[in-house]
């Protein structure tokens, strides 16, 4: 925002076109070109900040991402002194609020882990105390039995043995009951925390917009397959001309299109396929198969996911034509993850360069 303030003195409620015309009076000789470029760069920075907030905190990043997108779209449409100053205030407020909520979120998660550790410690302590009490009682019974061995009166011996046996049984029963109670309580509390941890893990491993697997999750799963020696192929899918959709209809329409496209990818794939979003309009599919089967899958995907989509925008449906490019790579022995992804990405760009109209008849 600071880089835009040098232009504020030239803004008196004028729209962008008039500002650009008057910018020639500023000190920089190319100010007319610099102002739109600076605004465009700033809007791009807002959008990238929103994307990175998802990586920093998947649970809270989506809200900041959409808020910054709206500010970016508003600023790109109307640039006045009031708009620039308002955007600056809004960005600061959004980032501060997101920072506070993120810190609180992770503090809460830290507290939950700490509480679980304390539960485990308290349980271990109670078990130790129980065992100590039982050991003391057993020692008392043992001492009494030693004394019985020195007696001559059979009646006294019999009574002492019965009493000791009864106390021993009570001690063992109490030990079992206390142990079961402690274990049951620990099991309930651990189960509750396990549910929370699984939910947090699910959030971290999912793309918040499309519901597909996140990039980190997909890369981790690929590495596990590589370590296990599982044959696999990687398919990278990229939507052609997606930037035009955002430019013409706005990012909210673009997000809705991404969600629909992700749904179609999932519908056209096997349940065992790993499907994720690499970022932006780029997706990845991991299949445990060889090249011929993967190539056949690309043909099915191209026919299924490419075509016309109806997306809600500004209160009315918008018809958007979608085409996509595909890249395929089969894992080679000893090949690292990065090389595998790079090869598939290269193939995708080659397909984009020789783009041809996909078949659409079998879709929907």
Buried (B, 14 or more C-beta within 10 A) or exposed (E): BEEBEBBEEBBEEBEBEBBBEBBEEBEEEEBBEBBBEBBEEBBEBBBEBBBEBBEBBBBBBBBBBBBBBBBBBBBBEEBBBEBBBBBBEBBEEBBEBBBEBBEEEBEEBEEBEEEBEEBBEBBEEBBEEBEEBBEEBBEBBEEBBEEBEEEEEEEEBEEBEEEBEEBBEEBEEBBEEBBEEBEEBBEEBBEEBEEBBEEBEEBBBBBBBBEBBBBEBBBBBBEEBBEEEEEBBBBBBBBBBBEEBBEEBBBBBBBBBBBBBBBBBBEBBEEEBBBBBBBEBBBBBBBBBEEEEBBEBBEEBBBBBBBEBEBEBEEEEBEBEBBBBBBBBBBEEEEEBEEBBEBBBEBBEEBBEEEEEBEBEEBE
